[in-house]
Amino acid sequence: MLIIGLGAMFLFSCHREGCTDYTALNYDSKAKNDNGTCIYNDGSGPGGGGPGGGGGGTLPIQITNSFSGTTLEDQTSNTGVADYYVQGTWTISDATIIKPGVRIMMKAGSKIYIDANGSLDATGTLTNPIEIFGEQPTKGFWNGVSFNSNNLNNRLIYCTVSDGADVSWAEPGMISLNGNAQVVIQNSQFYNGDSYGIALDDVTCKLPNFQNNYFNNFKEEPIRVEALHQCNFIDNSISFGSNNNKNRVYVEGANYTENTIVSAFGVPYFIATSFEINGGVTSVNAGVEFIMAANTNINVGTSGALTTNGTAGNRVIFRGEQPTKGFWRNLVFSSNNTNNDISYTDVRDGSEVWNTPASVYIATNARLAMDNVHVSNSSSAALGAHTTATFVDNGGNSWSNCDGGGGVLP
């Protein structure tokens, strides 16, 4: 019986079938007879391959929640074939890595959700980027990537993300940050979104080392932040394509206390609601333009300060979204901080007549120095000041077309 059993095993091993081509993805070193099941890097093999596949071991491979805490490897050198696809929600609750060259196809309505315990490190290279794209190249075809983790390993580096940001999704960015989430985003490109490109939904969200990123063809602003201080993360290495519907940075208008530097990079900041600078010094670089929504104002609180650093050839601008007198309210200074100093700045279309009737107003015991500031198209006075306020006129200030005249300005 032993001899018979060994003989049967020997006979079986001699006839074992499988893929005998060592260049195939499913090469079986124990197979003796090839049964035609070999699958190759280009997605070819039994049952077909390429986008829309996912069965029988062909590409793309479906990503499920079991992929959390794993490393996704590049499966094919064929740039026309997706390595993986997501249908529904891929929840990442552990450290997950996406390697250079990986292409992930997103099905309709799908999304990637990184929870508080998870992290996503998607680091490609210049010559081998990571791609996340819709099964169809349509704006809003899939939802987006939601970071809810402040893990230092959250990275999108040399990535291309497109076709997301479904406007009906609760998180309107193709890349959304919530709570105290943070993500390092560098050398990446974002395209073809039905809402915002990147949206920071809380004042505690961070984009550390945000550099050399490109945005194009978004329905809403390419970048949305909750508070102006989050623009600290944005420098002039960012660039915007010409097909964005609203080529500007959206600022929701939450109050903040941090020291802030506002950089100029060729597109304006849109201030959606009124806010207060409750602490720190906000320093606005030359060339920055603020577009103010209707009935908004910026108040420099008693512990805050505002400095504008315009130049003769590159002024700072505050203007209404529409060029109408009183379209927005004003700049109000409520602190006596010596850093309240605005230079080579234009303020226009403001001063809706309310409790501080001037386009620029210095409140009780507050201080403001001005030089080469021009206030225009105001529904009341150009500059107003409480009787206990201090105005330092450093020369070159002027006004025009203000219904209430110059006010404190001669």
C-alpha positions in Angstrom: 0.0 0.0 0.0 2.9 2.3 0.8 4.4 1.7 -2.6 1.1 2.3 -4.3 0.6 5.6 -2.4 4.0 6.9 -3.3 3.5 5.9 -6.9 0.2 7.8 -7.0 1.9 10.9 -5.5 4.7 10.7 -8.0 2.2 10.3 -10.9 0.2 13.3 -9.6 3.3 15.5 -9.4 4.3 14.6 -12.9 0.9 15.8 -14.1 0.5 18.9 -11.9 -1.0 21.7 -14.0 -0.5 25.5 -13.7 1.4 28.4 -15.2 4.9 27.4 -16.1 6.0 30.7 -17.5 8.4 32.3 -14.9 7.7 35.8 -16.4 4.0 35.6 -15.4 2.6 37.1 -12.3 1.2 33.7 -11.2 4.1 31.5 -12.1 3.9 28.1 -10.3 7.3 26.5 -9.8 5.8 23.1 -9.0 3.6 22.9 -12.1 4.8 20.5 -14.8 2.1 21.1 -17.4 1.0 24.6 -18.5 -2.8 24.9 -18.4 -3.0 28.3 -20.1 -3.8 30.4 -16.9 -0.7 32.7 -17.0 -1.4 36.3 -16.2 1.1 39.0 -17.3 2.1 42.5 -16.2 0.1 44.1 -19.0 -3.1 42.7 -17.5 -3.5 40.0 -20.2 -4.5 36.5 -19.3 -7.7 34.4 -19.0 -10.8 36.5 -18.6 -9.2 39.6 -20.1 -7.6 42.5 -18.2 -7.2 46.2 -18.0 -9.6 48.7 -16.5 -13.0 47.1 -15.7 -11.4 43.7 -14.8 -10.9 42.5 -11.3 -11.9 38.9 -11.5 -9.9 35.8 -12.0 -6.7 37.4 -10.7 -6.5 39.9 -13.6 -5.9 43.6 -13.2 -7.1 45.8 -11.7 -7.3 44.2 -8.3 -10.2 45.3 -6.0 -9.2 47.2 -2.9 -11.3 46.3 0.1 -10.9 47.3 3.8 -8.6 44.3 4.2 -6.0 46.3 2.3 -5.6 48.6 5.4 -2.2 48.2 6.9 -0.7 46.8 3.7 1.7 48.0 1.0 0.2 48.4 -2.5 2.8 47.5 -5.1 2.9 48.5 -8.8 1.5 45.5 -10.7 2.2 46.5 -14.3 4.4 48.8 -16.3 1.5 49.4 -18.8 0.4 53.0 -18.1 -3.0 52.2 -19.7 -3.8 49.6 -17.1 -5.0 50.3 -13.5 -3.3 48.2 -10.8 -6.2 48.5 -8.3 -9.8 49.8 -8.1 -12.0 51.0 -5.3 -15.8 50.4 -5.3 -17.6 51.9 -2.3 -15.5 53.1 0.6 -12.0 52.0 1.3 -11.4 52.7 5.1 -7.8 52.9 6.2 -7.4 52.3 9.9 -3.7 51.3 10.0 -0.4 52.3 8.4 -0.9 51.9 4.7 1.7 52.5 1.9 1.2 53.1 -1.8 4.4 52.5 -3.8 5.6 54.5 -6.8 3.8 53.8 -10.1 0.6 52.4 -8.6 -2.6 53.5 -10.5 -5.9 53.3 -8.6 -9.1 53.6 -10.5 -12.1 54.9 -8.5 -15.6 53.6 -9.4 -18.6 55.9 -9.3 -19.3 57.4 -5.9 -16.3 55.7 -4.3 -14.0 57.3 -1.7 -10.9 56.7 0.4 -11.3 57.4 4.2 -8.3 57.5 6.5 -9.6 57.3 10.1 -8.0 58.6 13.2 -6.0 55.5 13.7 -4.8 55.1 10.2 -2.2 56.7 7.9 -1.7 56.9 4.2 1.8 57.3 2.7 1.5 57.7 -1.1 5.0 58.7 -2.1 5.8 58.4 -5.8 8.7 59.8 -7.8 9.1 62.3 -10.6 9.4 59.6 -13.2 7.0 57.1 -11.5 4.1 59.0 -9.9 1.1 57.6 -8.1 -2.2 58.1 -9.9 -5.8 58.1 -8.4 -8.4 58.7 -11.1 -12.0 58.1 -12.0 -13.1 55.2 -14.1 -14.6 57.9 -16.3 -12.7 61.2 -16.8 -15.7 63.2 -15.5 -15.8 65.9 -12.8 -17.1 64.5 -9.6 -17.3 60.9 -10.9 -16.0 59.7 -7.5 -16.1 61.5 -4.1 -12.7 62.1 -2.7 -9.9 61.3 -0.2 -10.8 62.2 3.4 -8.0 62.5 6.0 -9.2 62.3 9.6 -5.7 61.4 11.0 -2.9 63.7 12.3 -0.3 61.0 11.7 3.1 62.4 10.5 3.2 59.6 7.9 0.3 61.0 5.9 1.8 62.0 2.6 0.8 62.7 -1.0 4.1 63.2 -2.8 4.4 63.0 -6.6 0.8 62.1 -6.9 -1.8 62.9 -9.6 -5.4 62.9 -8.4 -8.3 63.6 -10.8 -12.1 63.3 -11.5 -13.3 63.5 -7.9 -14.8 66.1 -5.5 -18.5 65.2 -6.1 -20.4 68.3 -5.1 -23.1 66.2 -3.3 -20.5 64.7 -0.9 -20.5 66.1 2.6 -16.8 66.9 2.3 -16.5 69.1 -0.7 -12.7 68.7 -1.5 -11.2 66.1 -3.7 -8.7 66.0 -0.8 -10.4 66.9 2.5 -8.9 67.3 6.0 -11.0 67.1 9.1 -10.5 67.7 12.9 -6.8 68.0 13.5 -5.7 66.1 10.4 -2.4 66.8 8.7 -1.0 65.8 5.4 2.3 66.5 3.6 1.5 67.3 0.0 4.4 68.0 -2.4 5.0 67.9 -6.2 1.5 66.7 -6.9 -1.1 67.6 -9.5 -4.9 67.8 -9.0 -7.3 68.0 -11.9 -11.0 67.9 -12.9 -13.0 68.3 -9.7 -16.7 69.2 -9.3 -16.0 71.2 -6.1 -12.8 72.3 -4.3 -9.4 70.8 -4.9 -8.2 70.7 -1.3 -10.5 71.6 1.6 -9.4 72.2 5.2 -12.7 71.8 7.1 -11.4 72.7 10.6 -9.2 75.5 12.0 -6.8 72.9 13.4 -6.1 71.1 10.1 -2.5 71.5 8.7 -0.7 71.2 5.4 3.0 71.1 6.6 5.6 71.4 3.8 3.0 72.2 1.2 5.2 72.8 -1.9 5.2 72.7 -5.7 1.6 71.6 -6.2 -0.6 72.3 -9.3 -4.4 72.7 -9.6 -6.5 72.9 -12.7 -10.1 72.5 -13.9 -12.0 72.8 -10.7 -15.6 74.0 -10.4 -15.0 75.8 -7.1 -11.7 77.3 -5.7 -8.7 74.9 -5.9 -7.9 75.5 -2.2 -10.3 76.2 0.6 -9.2 76.9 4.2 -11.2 77.6 7.3 -9.1 80.4 8.6 -6.6 82.8 7.1 -3.8 81.6 9.3 -3.9 78.3 7.5 -2.5 80.1 4.5 0.8 80.0 6.4 1.2 76.6 4.6 0.9 78.1 1.1 3.9 79.7 -0.5 4.6 80.9 -4.0 5.6 77.5 -5.2 2.0 76.6 -5.8 0.5 77.1 -9.3 -2.9 77.2 -10.9 -4.1 76.3 -14.4 -6.2 78.6 -16.5 -9.3 76.3 -16.5 -10.3 76.7 -12.9 -13.7 78.3 -12.6 -12.7 80.4 -9.6 -8.9 80.9 -9.6 -8.5 82.0 -6.0 -8.1 80.7 -2.5 -11.4 80.4 -0.5 -11.1 81.6 3.1 -14.2 80.7 5.2 -13.4 83.3 7.8 -12.9 81.7 11.2 -11.2 83.7 14.0 -7.6 82.8 14.8 -4.7 83.7 17.1 -1.6 82.5 15.3 1.2 84.6 13.8 0.4 84.5 10.1 2.3 85.3 6.8 0.0 85.8 3.8 2.0 85.1 0.6 1.3 86.3 -2.9 1.2 83.7 -5.7 -0.7 85.3 -8.5 -4.3 84.6 -7.5 -6.4 86.5 -4.9 -7.9 85.3 -1.5 -11.7 85.3 -1.3 -12.9 86.2 2.2 -16.3 84.6 2.5 -17.4 85.8 6.0 -16.2 88.3 8.6 -13.5 87.3 11.0 -11.3 88.6 13.9 -7.6 88.4 14.3 -7.6 87.6 18.0 -3.8 87.2 18.5 -0.4 87.2 16.9 0.7 89.4 14.0 -0.7 88.9 10.5 1.8 90.1 8.0 0.5 90.5 4.4 3.2 90.4 1.7 3.4 92.7 -1.3 1.0 91.8 -4.2 -1.6 90.1 -2.1 -5.2 90.8 -3.1 -8.2 90.2 -0.9 -11.7 89.9 -2.5 -14.3 90.6 0.2 -17.8 89.0 0.0 -20.9 91.1 0.7 -21.2 92.6 4.2 -17.9 91.2 5.5 -15.2 92.9 7.5 -11.9 92.1 9.1 -11.5 93.1 12.8 -8.1 93.3 14.4 -8.9 92.3 18.0 -7.3 93.8 21.1 -4.6 91.2 21.2 -3.9 91.0 17.4 -2.1 93.0 14.8 -2.2 93.5 11.1 0.7 94.7 8.9 0.6 95.1 5.1 3.9 95.3 3.2 3.0 96.7 -0.1 5.4 98.5 -2.4 5.0 101.2 -4.9 5.0 98.7 -7.7 3.3 95.9 -5.9 0.5 97.1 -3.7 -1.8 95.2 -1.3 -5.5 95.3 -2.3 -8.7 95.0 -0.3 -11.7 95.2 -2.7 -15.3 94.1 -2.9 -16.4 91.1 -5.0 -18.4 93.7 -6.9 -17.1 97.2 -7.5 -20.0 98.8 -5.6 -19.9 101.4 -2.8 -20.5 99.7 0.5 -20.4 96.2 -1.0 -18.4 95.1 2.0 -17.8 96.8 5.4 -14.3 97.7 6.5 -11.0 97.1 8.2 -11.4 97.7 12.0 -8.4 98.1 14.3 -9.2 97.5 17.9 -5.6 97.0 19.3 -2.9 99.5 20.1 -0.2 97.1 18.9 2.7 98.9 17.1 2.6 96.3 14.3 -0.7 97.8 13.1 0.9 99.4 10.1 -0.4 99.4 6.5 1.7 100.6 3.6 1.1 100.9 -0.1 -2.4 99.5 0.2 -5.6 100.1 -1.7 -9.0 99.8 0.1 -12.0 100.2 -2.0 -15.8 99.3 -2.3 -16.3 99.3 1.4 -17.9 101.1 4.4 -21.5 100.0 4.5 -22.9 102.6 6.9 -23.1 100.8 10.3 -21.5 101.3 13.8 -18.0 102.1 12.4 -18.8 104.3 9.4 -15.5 104.3 7.5 -13.7 102.0 5.1 -10.8 101.9 7.7 -11.7 102.5 11.3 -9.5 102.9 14.4 -11.5 101.9 17.5 -11.3 103.0 21.2 -7.7 103.2 22.4 -6.4 101.5 19.3 -3.5 102.5 17.1 -2.8 102.5 13.4 0.0 103.8 11.2 -0.5 104.4 7.5 1.6 105.4 4.6 0.8 105.5 0.9 -2.7 104.1 1.4 -5.5 105.0 -1.0 -9.1 104.6 0.1 -11.8 104.9 -2.6 -15.4 104.1 -3.7 -16.7 104.2 -0.1 -20.3 104.7 1.0 -19.1 106.7 3.9 -15.8 108.2 5.1 -12.3 106.9 4.0 -10.8 106.8 7.5 -12.5 107.1 10.8 -11.1 107.1 14.4 -12.5 107.1 17.9 -11.6 110.1 20.0 -9.2 108.0 22.1 -7.6 106.3 19.0 -4.1 107.1 17.7 -3.5 107.6 14.0 0.1 107.9 12.8 0.1 109.5 9.4 3.4 108.6 7.7 2.5 110.4 4.5 1.4 109.6 1.0 -2.2 108.7 2.1 -5.1 109.7 -0.1 -8.8 109.1 -0.9 -11.3 109.5 -3.7 -15.0 109.0 -4.4 -16.0 108.5 -0.7 -19.5 109.7 0.2 -18.4 110.8 3.7 -15.2 112.5 2.5 -11.7 111.6 3.8 -12.7 111.6 7.5 -9.5 111.7 9.5 -7.5 112.0 6.2 -7.2 115.6 4.9 
